[in-house]
Amino acid sequence: MSRARIRLAIAVCASALAIGTLPAAAHAAPAGRSTPASTPAGRYHQQAETIRQIPLQGAVNVRDLGGYPTWTGGRVRQGLVYRSDALGKLTPADVTALSGLGLAKVVDFRIPVEVQYDGADRLPAGLTATSRPVSDLGLYATLLGAISSGDPATQERMLGGGRAEAYMRDIYRTFVTGPENRAQFATTLREIADGRQGPLLYHCTSGKDRTGWMSYVLLRALAVPESTATSDYLASNAFRAAYDAQVRAGLKQSGRMQNPDLLIPLQEVRQDYLDAATAQMDADYGGFYGYLTDGLGLDLRTLAKLQDKLVR
């Protein structure tokens, strides 16, 4: 890449990021829909045609992050970065489909206990997941304990009364405050920016929280409008809804949970969870650009390399 092109990319990236909230590109509303564009559902419908799901049987939240328009007039390239839920339950046909993506690297944000209970990733031959754990503040162990107790009173005490929602907000804040968490996200962003790095997929257990935050940060770093990055984050609810409902039904039918709806705040992504992280980001670093440069330690050259590689 020429020096002039590097300077241009840096200038575009820096100016776009410094703005913080970028103006969203206009989208035509799908025919027959009356959902207000200002609502999360409306934003999802506006962006739904851009989201590229990879349909698999053993994972429900696998997506190509490419295709989104940027504030600078470009579009995120497809086939370079993928986000997903855990890949331990893939069928042979799924593994074959995954091999067609030409992945060079898979990054696993799960902590060891999650891998222990849910299983290691099933990947195409020659591909091994890189473990890069991001803390869940003990949520997975807490959830296992609540379910295994089989006691409605214990489950209510652990998850009811807004406690599950508060737990989720605390987790999101640690995406910003936790030094080790920041290091894991930063390393992944540097790898994505590396021109020698082939297509990369990152994931956690449900592909919605740690993976959702990583995707939100990456898209905004590429000058994708904040509203679009938020819509990508919230879209996990649509992709996971049927599977998560089956999990709750199974727990009720087995007698392990009398009120499995206690799990809904843990199964969903919510605007206020994302807001908890961005508010922390504003408090600690003065905004998104400060989080990228001071929190994650990314220099302008790396941010420019992200733009050059991923935006056409």
C-alpha positions as CSV (number, residue, x, y, z in Angstrom):
1,M,0.0,0.0,0.0
2,S,1.4,3.4,-1.0
3,R,2.2,6.1,1.7
4,A,-0.4,8.3,0.2
5,R,-3.0,5.6,0.5
6,I,-2.0,4.9,4.1
7,R,-2.3,8.6,5.0
8,L,-5.7,8.7,3.3
9,A,-6.9,5.7,5.2
10,I,-5.6,7.0,8.5
11,A,-7.3,10.4,7.9
12,V,-10.6,8.8,7.0
13,C,-10.5,6.3,9.9
14,A,-9.4,8.9,12.5
15,S,-12.0,11.5,11.5
16,A,-14.8,8.9,11.3
17,L,-14.0,7.4,14.7
18,A,-13.5,10.8,16.4
19,I,-17.1,11.7,15.6
20,G,-18.3,8.8,17.7
21,T,-21.9,8.6,16.5
22,L,-21.9,8.4,12.8
23,P,-24.9,9.2,10.6
24,A,-26.7,6.1,9.4
25,A,-27.1,5.5,5.7
26,A,-30.6,5.7,4.4
27,H,-32.4,2.4,3.7
28,A,-35.7,1.7,2.0
29,A,-38.2,0.0,4.3
30,P,-39.3,-3.4,3.1
31,A,-42.6,-3.5,1.4
32,G,-45.5,-4.0,3.8
33,R,-43.7,-3.3,6.9
34,S,-44.7,-0.5,9.3
35,T,-42.2,-1.0,12.0
36,P,-40.7,2.5,13.0
37,A,-37.1,2.8,11.9
38,S,-36.2,4.3,15.2
39,T,-37.0,1.1,17.1
40,P,-34.5,-1.8,17.5
41,A,-36.9,-4.0,15.5
42,G,-37.1,-1.4,12.8
43,R,-33.4,-1.1,12.6
44,Y,-33.1,-4.8,12.3
45,H,-35.6,-5.0,9.4
46,Q,-33.7,-2.2,7.7
47,Q,-30.4,-4.1,7.9
48,A,-31.8,-7.7,7.5
49,E,-31.0,-7.8,3.8
50,T,-27.4,-7.0,4.6
51,I,-26.8,-9.7,7.2
52,R,-25.4,-12.9,5.6
53,Q,-26.1,-15.9,7.8
54,I,-24.3,-19.2,7.2
55,P,-27.0,-21.8,7.6
56,L,-25.7,-24.8,9.7
57,Q,-27.5,-27.5,11.6
58,G,-25.2,-27.5,14.7
59,A,-24.9,-23.7,15.1
60,V,-27.5,-21.1,14.7
61,N,-25.7,-17.8,14.8
62,V,-23.0,-18.0,12.2
63,R,-22.6,-14.9,10.0
64,D,-20.4,-13.2,7.5
65,L,-19.7,-9.7,8.8
66,G,-19.3,-8.4,5.3
67,G,-21.8,-6.4,3.2
68,Y,-22.5,-3.5,5.5
69,P,-22.2,0.0,4.1
70,T,-19.8,2.4,5.8
71,W,-20.2,6.1,6.6
72,T,-17.3,6.9,4.2
73,G,-19.2,5.4,1.2
74,G,-17.6,2.0,1.1
75,R,-18.8,-1.4,2.0
76,V,-17.3,-4.1,4.2
77,R,-15.8,-6.9,2.2
78,Q,-17.4,-10.3,2.4
79,G,-15.6,-13.6,3.0
80,L,-12.9,-12.2,5.4
81,V,-14.4,-12.1,8.9
82,Y,-17.1,-14.4,10.4
83,R,-18.8,-14.4,13.8
84,S,-20.6,-17.5,15.3
85,D,-21.8,-19.4,18.3
86,A,-19.9,-22.5,19.5
87,L,-18.9,-25.0,16.9
88,G,-18.8,-28.2,19.0
89,K,-22.1,-29.6,17.7
90,L,-21.5,-29.3,14.0
91,T,-22.6,-32.2,11.8
92,P,-20.3,-33.6,9.1
93,A,-22.3,-31.6,6.6
94,D,-21.7,-28.5,8.7
95,V,-17.9,-29.1,8.8
96,T,-17.9,-29.5,5.0
97,A,-19.8,-26.2,4.7
98,L,-17.4,-24.5,7.0
99,S,-14.4,-25.8,5.0
100,G,-15.9,-24.0,2.0
101,L,-15.3,-20.6,3.8
102,G,-11.6,-21.1,3.5
103,L,-10.9,-20.2,7.1
104,A,-7.3,-19.6,8.1
105,K,-8.0,-19.1,11.8
106,V,-10.7,-19.7,14.4
107,V,-10.6,-17.8,17.7
108,D,-12.6,-19.1,20.7
109,F,-13.5,-16.6,23.3
110,R,-14.9,-19.3,25.7
111,I,-13.4,-20.0,29.1
112,P,-12.3,-23.5,29.9
113,V,-15.4,-24.6,31.8
114,E,-17.5,-23.8,28.7
115,V,-15.3,-25.9,26.5
116,Q,-15.4,-28.7,29.0
117,Y,-19.2,-28.8,29.2
118,D,-20.1,-27.9,25.6
119,G,-17.2,-29.6,23.8
120,A,-14.3,-28.4,21.6
121,D,-15.0,-27.0,18.2
122,R,-15.5,-29.4,15.3
123,L,-13.5,-27.9,12.5
124,P,-12.2,-28.8,9.0
125,A,-9.1,-30.9,8.8
126,G,-5.9,-28.9,9.5
127,L,-7.7,-26.1,11.5
128,T,-7.4,-25.8,15.2
129,A,-9.2,-23.2,17.3
130,T,-7.0,-20.6,19.1
131,S,-8.2,-20.3,22.7
132,R,-8.5,-16.7,23.7
133,P,-10.8,-16.7,26.8
134,V,-12.8,-13.6,27.7
135,S,-14.2,-13.6,31.2
136,D,-17.9,-14.2,31.8
137,L,-17.6,-13.2,35.5
138,G,-18.6,-16.7,36.5
139,L,-21.9,-16.6,34.7
140,Y,-21.6,-20.0,33.1
141,A,-20.8,-21.7,36.4
142,T,-23.6,-19.8,38.1
143,L,-26.1,-20.9,35.4
144,L,-25.0,-24.5,35.7
145,G,-25.4,-24.3,39.5
146,A,-28.9,-22.8,39.3
147,I,-30.1,-25.4,36.8
148,S,-28.6,-28.4,38.5
149,S,-30.1,-27.4,41.9
150,G,-33.6,-28.1,40.4
151,D,-35.0,-25.9,43.2
152,P,-37.4,-23.1,42.0
153,A,-36.6,-21.0,45.1
154,T,-32.9,-21.2,44.6
155,Q,-33.2,-20.4,40.9
156,E,-35.4,-17.4,41.6
157,R,-33.0,-16.2,44.3
158,M,-30.1,-16.5,41.8
159,L,-31.7,-15.2,38.6
160,G,-34.9,-13.5,39.4
161,G,-35.8,-9.9,40.5
162,G,-33.6,-8.3,37.9
163,R,-30.5,-10.1,39.0
164,A,-29.9,-11.8,35.7
165,E,-30.1,-8.5,33.9
166,A,-27.7,-6.9,36.3
167,Y,-25.3,-9.7,35.9
168,M,-25.3,-9.2,32.1
169,R,-24.7,-5.5,32.4
170,D,-21.7,-6.2,34.8
171,I,-20.3,-8.6,32.2
172,Y,-20.5,-6.0,29.4
173,R,-18.8,-3.4,31.6
174,T,-15.8,-5.8,32.0
175,F,-15.4,-5.9,28.2
176,V,-14.2,-2.3,28.8
177,T,-12.7,-2.4,32.3
178,G,-10.9,-5.8,32.2
179,P,-7.3,-5.6,31.1
180,E,-7.2,-9.2,30.0
181,N,-10.5,-8.9,28.1
182,R,-9.2,-5.8,26.3
183,A,-6.0,-7.7,25.4
184,Q,-8.0,-10.5,23.8
185,F,-10.1,-8.3,21.7
186,A,-7.1,-6.2,20.7
187,T,-5.1,-9.2,19.6
188,T,-8.0,-10.4,17.5
189,L,-8.4,-7.0,15.8
190,R,-4.7,-6.9,15.0
191,E,-4.9,-10.3,13.5
192,I,-7.9,-9.3,11.4
193,A,-5.9,-6.2,10.2
194,D,-2.9,-8.2,9.2
195,G,-2.8,-8.4,5.4
196,R,-1.2,-11.9,5.6
197,Q,-4.0,-13.3,7.7
198,G,-6.6,-15.2,5.7
199,P,-10.4,-15.4,6.6
200,L,-10.9,-15.5,10.4
201,L,-13.9,-16.6,12.5
202,Y,-14.3,-15.8,16.2
203,H,-17.0,-17.1,18.5
204,C,-18.1,-17.7,22.1
205,T,-20.8,-20.0,23.4
206,S,-24.0,-18.3,22.1
207,G,-22.2,-15.9,19.7
208,K,-24.0,-12.9,21.1
209,D,-22.2,-11.2,24.0
210,R,-18.4,-11.5,23.7
211,T,-18.8,-12.1,20.0
212,G,-21.4,-9.4,19.8
213,W,-19.2,-6.8,21.4
214,M,-16.2,-7.9,19.3
215,S,-18.4,-7.4,16.1
216,Y,-19.8,-4.1,17.3
217,V,-16.3,-2.8,17.9
218,L,-14.9,-4.1,14.6
219,L,-17.8,-2.7,12.6
220,R,-17.6,0.8,14.2
221,A,-13.8,0.7,13.7
222,L,-14.5,0.2,10.0
223,A,-16.8,3.4,10.0
224,V,-20.0,1.4,9.8
225,P,-22.7,3.6,11.3
226,E,-23.3,3.0,14.9
227,S,-27.0,2.2,14.2
228,T,-26.0,-0.5,11.8
229,A,-23.4,-2.0,14.2
230,T,-26.1,-2.0,16.9
231,S,-28.6,-3.8,14.5
232,D,-26.0,-6.5,13.8
233,Y,-25.6,-6.9,17.6
234,L,-29.4,-7.1,18.2
235,A,-29.9,-9.6,15.3
236,S,-28.7,-12.4,17.5
237,N,-32.1,-12.4,19.1
238,A,-33.7,-13.3,15.8
239,F,-31.2,-16.0,14.9
240,R,-31.3,-17.6,18.4
241,A,-35.0,-17.3,19.3
242,A,-36.2,-20.7,18.2
243,Y,-33.2,-22.6,19.6
244,D,-33.4,-20.8,23.0
245,A,-37.1,-21.5,23.3
246,Q,-36.4,-25.2,22.7
247,V,-33.8,-25.1,25.5
248,R,-36.3,-23.5,27.9
249,A,-39.1,-26.0,27.0
250,G,-36.7,-28.9,27.5
251,L,-35.7,-27.7,31.0
252,K,-39.3,-27.3,32.0
253,Q,-40.3,-30.7,30.6
254,S,-37.4,-32.4,32.3
255,G,-38.4,-30.8,35.6
256,R,-35.1,-29.0,36.1
257,M,-36.7,-25.6,36.0
258,Q,-40.2,-24.7,36.9
259,N,-39.8,-21.2,35.5
260,P,-37.3,-21.4,32.6
261,D,-38.2,-17.9,31.6
262,L,-35.7,-16.8,34.2
263,L,-33.2,-17.6,31.6
264,I,-34.5,-15.2,29.0
265,P,-32.4,-12.2,30.2
266,L,-29.3,-14.4,29.8
267,Q,-30.3,-15.8,26.5
268,E,-31.1,-12.5,24.8
269,V,-29.0,-9.5,23.8
270,R,-30.5,-6.2,24.8
271,Q,-29.9,-2.6,24.1
272,D,-29.2,-1.8,27.8
273,Y,-26.5,-4.4,27.9
274,L,-24.7,-2.7,25.0
275,D,-25.4,0.6,26.6
276,A,-23.7,-0.5,29.8
277,A,-20.5,-1.2,27.9
278,T,-20.6,2.0,25.8
279,A,-21.3,4.1,28.9
280,Q,-18.3,2.5,30.6
281,M,-16.3,3.2,27.5
282,D,-17.3,6.9,27.6
283,A,-16.5,7.1,31.3
284,D,-13.1,5.4,31.0
285,Y,-11.8,6.6,27.6
286,G,-14.0,9.5,26.6
287,G,-15.6,7.7,23.8
288,F,-15.1,5.0,21.1
289,Y,-11.9,6.3,19.6
290,G,-10.3,6.5,23.1
291,Y,-11.3,2.9,23.8
292,L,-9.7,1.8,20.5
293,T,-6.4,3.7,21.0
294,D,-6.0,3.9,24.8
295,G,-8.1,0.9,25.9
296,L,-7.1,-1.6,23.2
297,G,-3.8,0.0,22.3
298,L,-4.4,0.1,18.6
299,D,-2.4,2.7,16.7
300,L,-3.6,4.6,13.7
301,R,-1.6,2.4,11.3
302,T,-3.5,-0.7,12.6
303,L,-6.8,1.1,12.2
304,A,-5.8,2.2,8.7
305,K,-4.9,-1.4,7.9
306,L,-8.3,-2.5,9.0
307,Q,-9.9,-0.1,6.6
308,D,-7.6,-1.0,3.7
309,K,-8.2,-4.7,4.1
310,L,-11.9,-4.9,5.0
311,V,-13.5,-1.9,3.2
312,R,-13.9,-1.7,-0.5
